[in-house]
């Protein structure tokens, strides 16, 4: 009981009461300070998680979507464009057509392969179309929107070979035709999907129309109007009027002869 009386007496002392209040206030402040970093840390972690997820999503879209704009082989070709590069590109096509038409032995193919002034073509990949022109009329045109060969030189050679022998719309190139051929090599760059009724500049942009397994391609510069370009591509694909189709638009870098224009 004496101890309780002593405590009660002490509590009546203003100094002791002030000390107790100070201890209580300091305790409350310490609790708040201790809890604040945890809250701040949680907030920073959330922001960090969001910022680290956004680039991953962007990278995923770049990998999965082939139609996003950006730097491509056309930028590289245009920066390297020169008379020497154009000669190399056209010589690759000419050599390939000559070889397949003359039906040379496989052992002579390596010796006949052109040696570009620069090896830059060996470090690029792109789709290519080669058009063979005689007397300002197309005698063969074949190629691919997306590359299938290991480098651009081989892609040009393969497209030229196909144009000389596989275009069912024209008779195969003969020995007599070889000296008469003008070559146009169209290297495909940016490709994007558009609405079927989208506006297209046929002078600068080509189109690919597609329904199921059927597809047709008209290169930039082949059609006078966008309407004719689209209808022509659908005829090439065998797509009947009124049948839904997908439309893809692309650019090319062209070497050699200007393409004959229709429509």
C-alpha positions in Angstrom: 0.0 0.0 0.0 2.9 2.3 0.7 4.2 1.7 -2.9 0.8 2.7 -4.3 0.7 5.8 -2.2 4.2 6.7 -3.4 3.1 6.3 -7.1 0.0 8.4 -6.5 2.1 11.0 -4.9 4.6 10.9 -7.8 1.8 11.3 -10.3 0.8 14.6 -8.6 4.4 15.9 -9.3 4.2 18.1 -12.5 7.8 17.2 -13.6 7.1 13.5 -13.5 3.8 13.9 -15.4 5.6 15.9 -18.1 8.3 13.2 -18.5 5.6 10.5 -18.8 3.8 12.5 -21.5 7.0 13.1 -23.4 7.7 9.4 -23.4 4.2 8.6 -24.6 4.5 11.2 -27.5 7.9 9.8 -28.5 6.6 6.3 -28.5 3.7 7.3 -30.9 6.2 9.1 -33.2 8.5 6.1 -33.2 5.6 3.8 -34.2 4.6 6.1 -37.1 8.2 6.4 -38.4 8.6 2.6 -38.2 5.5 2.0 -40.2 6.0 4.7 -42.9 9.0 3.1 -44.7 7.1 -0.1 -45.0 4.3 1.8 -46.7 6.7 3.7 -48.9 8.6 0.6 -49.8 5.3 -1.1 -50.9 4.4 1.9 -53.1 7.9 1.9 -54.8 7.7 -1.8 -55.4 4.3 -1.4 -57.1 5.7 1.4 -59.4 8.8 -0.7 -60.1 6.7 -3.7 -61.1 4.6 -1.6 -63.4 7.6 0.0 -65.1 9.3 -3.3 -65.5 6.2 -4.9 -67.0 5.6 -2.2 -69.6 8.9 -2.8 -71.6 8.3 -6.5 -71.6 4.9 -6.0 -73.1 6.3 -3.7 -75.7 9.1 -6.2 -76.6 6.5 -8.9 -76.9 4.5 -6.9 -79.3 7.6 -6.2 -81.4 8.4 -9.9 -81.6 4.9 -11.1 -82.3 3.6 -8.3 -84.7 5.5 -8.2 -88.0 3.6 -5.1 -89.1 4.9 -2.5 -86.7 6.7 0.4 -88.4 10.3 1.1 -87.8 13.8 0.8 -89.4 14.1 -2.0 -91.9 16.1 -3.1 -94.9 14.9 -0.2 -97.0 16.6 2.3 -94.8 19.8 0.4 -95.1 19.6 0.0 -98.9 18.7 3.7 -99.3 21.7 4.7 -97.2 23.9 2.5 -99.4 22.3 3.3 -102.7 24.9 3.9 -105.5 25.4 3.0 -109.1 27.7 0.2 -108.0 25.1 -1.3 -105.7 22.5 -1.1 -108.5 24.8 -2.9 -110.9 25.4 -5.6 -108.4 21.7 -6.1 -107.7 20.9 -6.3 -111.4 23.8 -8.6 -112.1 22.7 -11.1 -109.5 19.3 -11.3 -111.2 20.8 -11.5 -114.7 23.3 -14.2 -113.8 20.5 -16.3 -112.1 18.3 -16.1 -115.2 21.1 -16.9 -117.6 22.2 -19.8 -115.5 18.8 -21.4 -115.3 17.9 -20.8 -118.9 21.2 -22.2 -120.2 20.7 -25.2 -117.8 24.3 -25.2 -116.7 25.8 -27.8 -114.5 25.6 -27.4 -110.7 29.4 -27.3 -110.4 29.6 -24.2 -112.5 27.1 -22.2 -110.4 29.5 -21.1 -107.8 31.9 -19.7 -110.4 29.0 -17.8 -112.0 27.8 -16.2 -108.8 28.4 -12.4 -108.9 30.7 -10.9 -106.4 29.2 -7.7 -105.1 31.5 -4.7 -104.6 30.2 -4.7 -101.0 29.2 -7.8 -99.0 26.3 -5.8 -97.4 23.8 -7.8 -99.3 25.0 -10.9 -97.5 24.0 -9.4 -94.2 20.4 -8.4 -95.1 17.2 -10.3 -95.4 14.1 -9.2 -97.2 11.4 -10.3 -99.6 12.1 -9.7 -103.2 10.2 -9.6 -106.5 12.0 -9.8 -109.9 10.2 -8.6 -113.0 11.5 -9.6 -116.4 10.6 -7.0 -119.1 10.9 -7.4 -122.9 9.8 -4.6 -125.2 8.2 -2.8 -122.3 6.0 -5.7 -121.5 6.2 -8.1 -118.5 7.5 -11.5 -119.5 7.7 -12.9 -115.9 7.4 -11.6 -112.3 7.8 -13.8 -109.2 8.9 -13.3 -105.7 8.0 -13.3 -102.0 6.8 -10.7 -99.5 8.8 -12.3 -96.7 12.3 -13.7 -97.2 13.0 -17.5 -97.4 16.7 -17.4 -98.3 19.6 -16.7 -95.8 20.5 -13.4 -97.4 19.4 -10.7 -99.8 21.7 -11.9 -102.6 20.3 -15.4 -102.6 16.7 -14.0 -102.4 17.3 -11.9 -105.5 18.8 -14.9 -107.3 15.9 -17.2 -106.4 13.2 -14.7 -107.4 14.9 -14.2 -110.7 15.0 -17.9 -111.3 11.4 -18.3 -110.5 10.4 -15.4 -112.8 12.2 -17.0 -115.7 10.7 -20.5 -115.3 7.7 -20.6 -112.9 5.4 -17.7 -113.9 2.4 -19.6 -115.4 1.0 -16.4 -116.8 3.9 -16.2 -119.3 5.9 -18.6 -121.3 9.3 -19.5 -119.8 12.3 -17.4 -120.9 14.2 -18.8 -123.8 17.8 -18.5 -125.0 16.6 -16.1 -127.6 15.0 -13.9 -125.0 18.1 -13.4 -122.8 19.7 -10.5 -124.7 16.3 -8.6 -124.8 15.5 -8.7 -121.1 15.4 -5.6 -118.9 15.4 -6.4 -115.2 13.5 -4.8 -112.3 14.3 -5.9 -108.8 11.9 -4.8 -106.1 13.1 -5.3 -102.5 10.2 -5.4 -100.0 10.4 -3.4 -96.8 7.7 -2.2 -94.5 4.5 -4.2 -94.5 1.3 -3.2 -92.6 -2.2 -4.4 -92.4 -4.9 -2.0 -93.4 -8.7 -1.9 -93.7 -9.9 -3.3 -97.0 -11.1 0.2 -98.0 -8.0 2.1 -96.9 -6.5 4.7 -99.1 -3.3 3.6 -100.9 -0.8 5.5 -103.0 -0.3 3.0 -105.9 2.8 4.9 -107.1 4.6 4.4 -103.8 2.9 1.4 -102.2 2.1 -2.1 -103.3 -0.7 -4.3 -102.0 -1.2 -7.9 -101.0 -4.8 -9.1 -100.8 -5.5 -12.4 -99.1 -8.5 -14.7 -98.4 -7.6 -18.1 -96.9 -4.9 -19.7 -99.0 -5.5 -17.3 -102.0 -3.4 -14.2 -102.3 -2.4 -11.7 -105.0 0.3 -9.0 -105.1 0.6 -5.8 -107.1 3.9 -3.9 -106.8 4.3 -0.2 -106.3 4.2 1.6 -109.6 2.3 -1.1 -111.5 -1.2 0.4 -111.3 -2.4 3.9 -112.1 -5.1 4.1 -109.5 -5.7 2.5 -106.1 -9.0 1.2 -107.2 -7.5 -0.6 -110.2 -4.6 -1.9 -108.1 -7.0 -3.5 -105.6 -9.2 -5.1 -108.2 -6.2 -6.3 -110.1 -4.7 -7.9 -107.0 -8.1 -9.6 -106.3 -8.1 -11.0 -109.8 -4.6 -12.3 -109.4 -5.7 -14.1 -106.2 -8.9 -15.4 -107.7 -11.1 -13.6 -105.2 -14.6 -13.0 -106.4 -16.3 -9.6 -106.0 -18.0 -9.3 -102.6 -15.9 -11.9 -100.9 -14.2 -10.5 -97.7 -10.4 -10.2 -97.9 -7.5 -8.9 -95.9 -5.4 -6.0 -97.2 -1.7 -5.5 -96.6 0.3 -2.5 -97.8 4.1 -2.4 -98.4 6.9 -0.3 -99.8 9.8 -1.4 -102.0 13.2 -0.2 -103.1 13.4 -0.6 -106.8 16.5 -1.3 -108.9 16.6 -1.3 -112.7 13.9 -0.8 -115.2 10.7 1.1 -114.4 7.7 -1.2 -114.3 5.1 -1.0 -117.0 1.9 0.7 -115.7 -1.6 -0.6 -116.2 -5.1 0.7 -115.5 
